[in-house]
Amino acid sequence: MIQRPEYLNFLEEWKDQQIIKVVTGIRRCGKSTIFQLFREKLLSEDILPEQIISLNFEDADNESLCNYKTLYKYVKSRMLEDRMNYIFLDEIQHVNQFEKAVDSLFIKKNTDVYITGSNAYFMSGELATLLSGRYVALNMLPLSFKEYVSAFDTSVTHEELYRNYVYNSSFPYTVSLNNRQNIHIYLEGLFNTVVLNDIVGRKKISDPAMLKSVIQFIFDNIGNTCSAKKISNAMTSAGRKISNHTVENYLDGITESLLMYRVGRYDIKGKEHLKLLDKYYLADVGLRYYLLGTSRADQGHTLENVVYLELLRRGMKVYVGRVGSAEVDFVTQDFEGNTENYQIAWSVRDQKTLEHELGPFNSIQDHNQKYLLTMDNDPPISYNGIRQQYVLDWLLDK
């Protein structure tokens, strides 16, 4: 089983704190597995098996507990009175009025409550209303490149592993699949489940074929500025008329399902957020190659997508930067408000390409750290404070 230390550390830091721990993320990113890993960690720390109560509500064996009163009584009957009880409730949205059971367990002094649930439900605002002020969220993603590398023999080069990482997918289960055909079948099932259950069902969409066309368009345009009007015009030009309002509804469903992330733009000089022309990035670039095929691969934008997800994993707020008429791929802020700037390029060994990538940085008159990340496996170098680094070393935290 692949270890995921950053997520485990989060759960460890909040262990025994009087607050509900909520784990969210796109389907099959490893939410249930992180609970399993954490339970194993608890047992290794001399927590008794009887102190751990774990229920998955996608298991038919637990169907009789899908009423909040029944669930509460069952969990309470298993709790130890003189010890802390660690309660794991997986896919909790299947329990009718689950928040009442969770709240009733949460207020007890000897309970530590952990829950996961459907992203469409948890990320659309209802959870914040139901558990307002009483929870912290761990937002999970599929495997990072560092986690992915840890699953393979050290004889495989990082360059080869990176190719497999983006083409074969970063979803944990794909690591155990032994060929591209099986991976394709798995991703097809995952994609259809997200589209039909988390988007079509949630948003009551009457034309799933049109939704898929919109998704294909965005998948084909990761890293490019996009708007509802641009998508609507593209669909109309292809002979399939759709309104801006309908596109916006689709985009809301796509982002709520965590299939894609919407990234706003930030004016670096004016230090203000811009409202138009967002960009979109995928939760897993392997899904792009599943849907569009490898012939339409764009290595630069794919790498940009991988870096974006890694910045999210490192706890950053991420924006697309604008400086005058130029653009910086990413501007990030940590929880203390510290700012960093990133340019991503496949290669800058060509002098003109290097000058093009450095150009926006040279227009920024501040002392915030600036990074140029590339696939050029060269020693780190600095250009007037702009640090160029081999991106695979950066992804591996070297």
N, C-alpha and C positions, 0 to 999 in steps of 0.2 A: 504494500500500500504506500502511495506517495505521501511523504510527510509535507505538511503545509504550515511551517512554523509561525509565519506572520499571523495567520488566522488563529492558530492555537494560542499564541501569546495574547491576542485580544481577549479571548475567552478566559484565559488565566488571570489577566489583569482585572476583569470584572467579576471573577468568581467570588461568591459569598456577599456581593454587594446587593443592597436592597433595591434592585431595579431589574426589569425583565430584559433578557437578552434576546434580540430578534435577529435571525440570520436570513438575509435576502440574497437574491441572485438569479440569473437566468436558469432555466431548467437544466438539470444534469451538470451543474458546475461543481458539485461536490458538497452541497449543504448537509445532506444526511451523513456523508462520510466524515465531515469535520466533527459532527456530534459523536460519531463512533470513536474517532481518534481522541477526542476530549474525554470521553468516558473511560477509555483505556488509561489515559493520563491520571484521571482521578483514582482509579483502582491502584495505580502504581504509587500513589501518595497515601496509601493506607485508608482510603475511603472504602467502606464495606459495600459489597454488592447490594445489600438490602437498602442502602441509602440512595440508590439510583433507580429511578422509575422512568422507563423509556417507552414511548408509544408512537407508532407511525400510523397515521390515519388513512394511508393508501393501502394498508394491509386489511384484508377482509375480516381477519380475526378481531379487529378492533371496531368493526362497524356498529356493534351494539353500544359503543361509547360515544357515538356522534351526536349526543345531546349534552348540553353543558351541565345539567344537573347530575346525569348519570356519570359523566366523566369526573366531575368534582368528587362525588361520593366514592368512586373507585380509587382515585388517587389518594384521597384522604385515608381510606381504609388501609392503604399500603405504607403510609408514612410512619416513620419512627418518631416517637415523641421526644426522645432525649438526644437526638442527633440532627445535623443538617440533612435535608432531603434534596437531592438534585433531580429535577423534573425536566425531562426532555419530551416535547410535544412536536412531532414532525408532521408537516402538511396539516396544520391546525385549522385551515379554512374549511375543512370538511365537517367540522363540529359546529352545529347550529348555535349561534350566539356564544361562540367560543370565548369572547372577551370576558364574559361573566365568570366562567370557570377559571380563566387565567388570573383575573383580578382577585378572586376569592383565595386562590393559592398564593398569589403574590403577597398579600397582606399578612400572611402568617410569618412569624419570626424565624422559623426553622425551615424555610423553603428557598431554593435557588432555582428560578424558572428560566428555561431556554425554549424558544419556539422557532419553527420555520413555517413558511407558507407560500402559496402561489404568488409569484411576482406581480401579476396583473392586479391581484387584490391588495397586496401589501404596498405596492408602489404608487397606487392611484389616489392616495389620500385618506382612505378609510381607516387604515391602521393608526395613523396619527390622531384621528378623531377618537377612535375606540380606546386607545391606550395612551392618550395625551399626557406627556410629561413623565411617563412611568417606564420608558424603555430606552435602550440604546441599540443601534443597528450596526450589524457587521455586514457590509455589502461585499459579497463574494463575487469573484470572477473565475472563469476557467483557469487552467494552469498558466502560471508565469513561465517565461523561458527558463528561468533558473530551476523551477520545480520540474519542468519537462525534462531538462538535462539530467536531473537526479535520477530519473527512471531508467536511464540507459547506461550501457557499458562505457567506460572512459575511453575505449579505443575508437569510438565514433567521434569524428571531428565536430566542433561546434558549428561549422559552416553547414555540414550535412544535417545536423540536428535542427538547425534553423529552417532549412528547406522543408524538412518533414513537419516541423512545428506549424508553419504557415499553410502548407498544402494539405496535411493530414488532419489538422484541427488541434486545438488545445483543450478540448473537452477530455476530462480524465479517462473516461472509459476507452477512448480511441487508442490509448497507449497499449492496451492489451489486444487490440485487433491486428491481425498479421498481414493484411493486404489492403490495397486501396479500394477494392470492390466492397469489402465488408465495411470499411470506414464510410464509404459513400452511402450504403444502405442504412447505416446507423444515423448519419447526419440527415438523411432524407426523413426518417421517422421523427427525429428531434425537431427539424424545421417545420414539418407539417403539424406536429403537436403544438408548437409555439404559435404558429399562424392560426390554426383552427380553434384551439382552446383559449389561448391568452389574448388573441387579437380579435378574430372573427366573433367568437362567442361573447367576449367581454364587451365589444363595441357594437354588437348586433349588426355586423356588416353583411349586406345583402349580395354583394358581388365579390366573392373571394378571388376570382380570376383577376379582377382589376387591382385588388390589393396586392396580389403577387406581382403584377406588372410594376406597380409603384415600388415594391421592395426590390425588384430586379434593377430598376433605374437607380435607386439610392445605392445599392450594392456596387453598381458599376461606376458610381461617382463619389466613393469615399474620398475624403480629403479635398473635395471641391465645394465651393460655396453653393448653397442650395436654398430654395424657398418653395413654398406651396405653389406659387404662381409659375415658377420655372418647371416644376414637375407637371402641373396641370397643362402647361403649354406643350411639353414634350409628349404627354399622353394624347392630347388633341391632335398634334401633328402626325401621330402614328395611327390616327383614325379612331381613337377611343376617347370621347369627350368626357371630362370629369371636372367638377367645380373646385375652386380653391378651398372652399369650406370642407368638402369631402376629403381632399388631400390632407388638410390639417387634422381631421378626425383620424385618418389612417396614421399620420405621423405620431399623434398622441398614443395610439395603440401600440405602434412599433416601439416607441421609447419606454412606455409603461411595462411592456413585456421584457424589457432589458435586452432585446435583440440588437438594438442599436442605441447609441448615445448621441444626444444633440449637444454640440459645443458652440457656445456663443462667442462673439468677437469682442475684443477689448482694445480701446485706443490707448496705446502706451504713453504717448505725449500728453493727451488730455486726461489720462487716468479715469476713463469712463467706459461703461459697457455700451455696446452698440446693439441695436434692436433687430437689424436686418441681416440676411444672408448668413445663416448658421452653417456649420459643417456637421457631417454625421460620420460616426465610426462604429464598426461592428464589435460585438462582444467576442467574436471569434472569427478570424479571417478565413479559416478553413471552410466556413459556411459560404463564403463568397465563391471559392473555387468549386464547391459542390454545386452551387446554383448557376454560375456563369461559365464554368470550365476554366482550364488553365491557359487557354489560348488568349484570354483577355486579361492576363495577369499584368498588373502594374506594380513592379517591385518597389518603386519609390513610395507610392501611397500605401502599399501594404506595410512597409517598414514604419511609416508614419503612424499607422493604426496600431502596430505593436507597441511603439513608444508611448502613444497616448494611453493605452491600457496600463502600461507599467507605471506611468505617472499617477494614475488613479490608485493603483495598488500602494503606492508610496504616500498616499494620503493627501495628494495635492488637489486643489481646485485648478482646473485647466481651462484656458481660453485660447482662441486664435488671436494673435496679436496684430494690430495695425499700427504702422508708424508712417505717417504721410500717405503716400500712394503705395508703399511697400507693405509686405506682410511677413510676420514672424510666425513660424508654424505653431509654436505653443508658448504661452505665457502662463506660468504657474505661481500659485500662492500657497504657502503652508498655513497651518493653523495660527501662526503668529503674524501672518501677513508678509513674510519674507518672499521676495519675488525672484524668479529665475526665468531666463529666456532660452528657447531651444529652436534650432534649425535642424531638420532631418534631410539627409541626402544619401542616395545609394553610393555615389562616389564623387569625390572632388579632386581627383588627381589631375583632371583637366583644369588649367589655370582659369579659363573663362567661367567654368562652373563654380570654382572656388570663390571667385570674385562675386558672382551672382549670389551665392549663399551668404557671404559675409556682408554684402551691401546693406541689408536692413539693419543689422547689428550696428554698423558704423553710423547710422542715423539716430541711434538711441543715446541720449546724453545722460546716462546715469551709471551707477557703479554696481548694479545688480549683475549676478553671475550669468554668463552667456556660454551656451554649449552648442557645438556643431557635432552632431552624431552621424557617423557614416559607416558603411560596410568596408571601408579601406582598412585593412589590418596593418596599420602603421603605428609607431609609437605616438603617444599623446604629444600634441604641439599646441602652442599658444600664439594667437595673432592679436597683439595689443589687448590681452586679457580675455580674448575669446578662446575657449578651450575646445580643441578638436579631439575627439576620442572615438575609438573603435566601438561601435554600438553593441556588439556582442559582449565585450568586456563590461560595458555600462549595464546591460541587462543582467549580467551575472554578478553585479555589485563589486566588480574588481576595482 
